[in-house]
Amino acid sequence: MIEFDEASYLACNPDVKAAVEAGHFQSGEQHFLLQGRHENRLFDHTKRADKILAELDISRLTGVEIGPLANPLVTKNDGEIIYVDFADAAFSRAKYKDDPKVDVSRIVEVDAIWGSQTLSEAIGGRKVDYVLASHVVEHVPDLLSWLEEIRAVLKPGGTLRLVVPDKR
């Protein structure tokens, strides 16, 4: 059995660190036991990102990340990435300003807002090599239409990578 590393877990999960500091959890380990393992949180964010991004050369490809909020899987320094969300960063900062699980100072600037227009229209008709969405799909009311819009922006051979919570 792997020994729980409190410092690594909190470093990899700044939202949990804020929740512990605010008194919502006694420790990172308590969060992990109650919620973290069901959310598939790992102790090392790099390992989590490596698993999700496996076999993608993000330095050479163009991607879309849907709903990056404050923890994007790919940064602008990593490669060409288009951040897409339902609202701009200012809206998200206001929405999450009192949420101890979100570090509002880390909320990324959104490149495209997807809502009243198709995803293709939101990103200017571009085609991309991959699309990422972490903990987004569970909030989508019409999954088939959502997937079809993603398919429409992917280049032939493109890939969709989803992180889906396991609520077993």
C-alpha positions as CSV (number, residue, x, y, z in Angstrom):
1,M,0.0,0.0,0.0
2,I,1.2,3.5,-0.9
3,E,1.8,5.8,2.1
4,F,-0.3,9.0,1.9
5,D,1.8,12.1,1.3
6,E,-0.1,15.0,2.8
7,A,2.3,17.7,1.4
8,S,2.3,16.3,-2.1
9,Y,-1.5,15.9,-2.2
10,L,-2.1,19.5,-1.0
11,A,0.6,20.8,-3.5
12,C,-1.1,19.0,-6.3
13,N,-4.6,20.0,-5.3
14,P,-4.6,23.7,-4.4
15,D,-8.4,23.7,-4.0
16,V,-8.1,21.0,-1.3
17,K,-5.4,23.0,0.4
18,A,-7.7,26.0,0.5
19,A,-10.5,23.9,1.8
20,V,-8.3,22.5,4.6
21,E,-7.1,26.0,5.5
22,A,-10.7,27.2,5.7
23,G,-11.6,24.3,8.0
24,H,-13.8,22.3,5.6
25,F,-11.6,19.3,6.1
26,Q,-9.2,18.3,8.9
27,S,-6.5,17.3,6.4
28,G,-5.8,16.4,2.8
29,E,-5.9,12.8,3.8
30,Q,-9.5,13.3,5.2
31,H,-10.5,14.9,1.9
32,F,-8.8,12.1,-0.1
33,L,-10.7,9.4,1.9
34,L,-14.0,11.2,1.7
35,Q,-13.9,12.6,-1.8
36,G,-10.5,12.6,-3.5
37,R,-10.2,8.9,-4.4
38,H,-13.8,9.0,-5.9
39,E,-12.7,12.0,-7.9
40,N,-9.7,10.1,-9.1
41,R,-7.3,12.6,-7.6
42,L,-3.7,11.6,-7.5
43,F,-0.9,12.8,-5.2
44,D,1.1,14.1,-8.1
45,H,-0.6,16.4,-10.7
46,T,2.2,15.7,-13.1
47,K,1.4,12.0,-13.1
48,R,-2.3,12.7,-13.6
49,A,-1.6,15.0,-16.6
50,D,0.9,12.5,-18.0
51,K,-1.8,9.8,-17.9
52,I,-4.4,12.0,-19.6
53,L,-2.0,13.4,-22.2
54,A,-0.2,10.1,-22.9
55,E,1.0,9.8,-26.5
56,L,0.0,13.4,-27.4
57,D,2.9,15.6,-28.5
58,I,1.3,18.8,-27.1
59,S,4.3,20.9,-28.1
60,R,3.5,20.2,-31.7
61,L,-0.3,19.8,-31.7
62,T,-3.2,22.2,-31.4
63,G,-5.8,21.5,-28.8
64,V,-8.9,22.7,-27.0
65,E,-9.3,22.4,-23.3
66,I,-12.9,22.8,-22.1
67,G,-13.5,24.2,-18.7
68,P,-9.9,24.5,-17.5
69,L,-10.9,27.0,-14.7
70,A,-7.9,27.2,-12.3
71,N,-6.2,23.9,-13.1
72,P,-5.6,23.5,-16.9
73,L,-4.1,20.2,-18.0
74,V,-2.1,22.1,-20.7
75,T,-0.7,25.5,-20.3
76,K,0.0,28.1,-23.0
77,N,3.8,27.4,-22.3
78,D,3.2,23.7,-23.1
79,G,1.8,24.1,-26.5
80,E,-0.9,25.7,-28.6
81,I,-4.1,25.4,-26.6
82,I,-7.5,27.1,-26.9
83,Y,-9.3,27.5,-23.5
84,V,-13.1,27.2,-23.9
85,D,-15.7,27.7,-21.2
86,F,-19.3,28.7,-20.8
87,A,-18.3,32.2,-19.5
88,D,-15.2,34.4,-19.3
89,A,-12.6,34.4,-16.6
90,A,-14.1,37.5,-14.9
91,F,-17.4,35.7,-14.5
92,S,-15.7,32.6,-13.1
93,R,-13.6,34.7,-10.6
94,A,-16.8,36.4,-9.3
95,K,-18.7,33.0,-9.2
96,Y,-15.9,31.2,-7.2
97,K,-14.6,34.2,-5.1
98,D,-16.0,32.6,-1.9
99,D,-15.4,29.0,-2.8
100,P,-12.4,27.6,-0.8
101,K,-11.9,24.8,-3.3
102,V,-11.0,27.3,-6.1
103,D,-7.9,29.5,-6.2
104,V,-9.4,32.4,-8.2
105,S,-5.9,33.9,-8.8
106,R,-5.2,30.8,-10.9
107,I,-8.3,31.0,-13.1
108,V,-7.1,31.1,-16.7
109,E,-8.2,33.6,-19.3
110,V,-10.8,32.0,-21.7
111,D,-10.1,32.2,-25.4
112,A,-13.6,31.2,-26.5
113,I,-17.0,31.1,-25.0
114,W,-19.2,28.2,-26.0
115,G,-22.9,28.5,-25.4
116,S,-25.0,30.5,-27.8
117,Q,-23.0,29.3,-30.8
118,T,-21.5,26.0,-31.8
119,L,-18.0,25.0,-30.6
120,S,-16.7,25.4,-34.2
121,E,-18.1,29.0,-34.3
122,A,-16.6,29.7,-30.9
123,I,-13.1,28.8,-32.0
124,G,-13.4,30.5,-35.3
125,G,-13.9,27.4,-37.5
126,R,-10.5,26.0,-36.6
127,K,-9.8,22.2,-36.6
128,V,-7.7,20.8,-33.7
129,D,-5.7,17.7,-33.0
130,Y,-7.2,17.0,-29.6
131,V,-9.9,18.1,-27.1
132,L,-9.6,17.8,-23.3
133,A,-12.3,18.0,-20.7
134,S,-11.7,17.2,-17.1
135,H,-14.8,16.9,-14.9
136,V,-17.0,18.6,-17.5
137,V,-19.0,15.8,-19.1
138,E,-21.0,15.2,-16.0
139,H,-22.5,18.7,-16.3
140,V,-23.5,18.4,-20.0
141,P,-27.3,18.2,-20.4
142,D,-27.2,16.9,-24.0
143,L,-24.3,14.6,-24.2
144,L,-24.8,13.4,-27.8
145,S,-25.0,17.0,-29.2
146,W,-22.0,18.0,-27.1
147,L,-19.9,15.0,-28.5
148,E,-21.0,15.8,-32.1
149,E,-19.8,19.4,-31.7
150,I,-16.5,18.2,-30.5
151,R,-16.2,15.7,-33.4
152,A,-16.9,18.6,-35.8
153,V,-13.7,20.5,-34.6
154,L,-11.4,17.5,-34.5
155,K,-9.0,16.9,-37.4
156,P,-9.2,13.3,-38.9
157,G,-7.5,11.1,-36.4
158,G,-8.0,13.7,-33.6
159,T,-8.7,12.5,-30.1
160,L,-11.0,13.5,-27.3
161,R,-9.7,12.9,-23.7
162,L,-12.2,13.0,-20.9
163,V,-11.7,12.8,-17.1
164,V,-14.9,11.5,-15.7
165,P,-15.6,11.3,-12.0
166,D,-16.1,7.7,-10.7
167,K,-19.0,7.9,-8.2
168,R,-19.2,4.2,-7.5
